[in-house]
Amino acid sequence: MKGEESQFRVSYEKGKAELQTSLKRKLIQQAMDRDNVISLIFALKNICGFTDRAEVNVEHSGYIASEKQLVVQWQEMLGAPKLENN
């Protein structure tokens, strides 16, 4: 019984790997031959590891106000009425 499960598992994994390879080839072929931008982006993200993340560098020097201080400053700048503390 154990040998049959192991043999099944090996066959399953081999078939799965072959299917994945076939699908990747088809996706890349579709992206390249038909100039399918959506397929190309999908392939780049999922096969090549590309991402949509933007790298942002923030530099700060000086005083960092508390959230409450920022709200008060924004209210003053906008001319909004002051909120009473609860």
Rosetta blueprint (number, residue, H / E / L):
1 M L
2 K H
3 G H
4 E H
5 E H
6 S H
7 Q H
8 F H
9 R H
10 V H
11 S H
12 Y H
13 E H
14 K H
15 G H
16 K H
17 A H
18 E H
19 L H
20 Q H
21 T H
22 S H
23 L H
24 K H
25 R H
26 K H
27 L H
28 I H
29 Q H
30 Q H
31 A H
32 M H
33 D H
34 R L
35 D L
36 N L
37 V H
38 I H
39 S H
40 L H
41 I H
42 F H
43 A H
44 L H
45 K H
46 N H
47 I L
48 C L
49 G L
50 F L
51 T L
52 D L
53 R L
54 A L
55 E L
56 V L
57 N L
58 V L
59 E L
60 H L
61 S L
62 G L
63 Y L
64 I L
65 A L
66 S L
67 E H
68 K H
69 Q H
70 L H
71 V H
72 V H
73 Q H
74 W H
75 Q H
76 E H
77 M H
78 L H
79 G L
80 A L
81 P L
82 K L
83 L L
84 E L
85 N L
86 N L
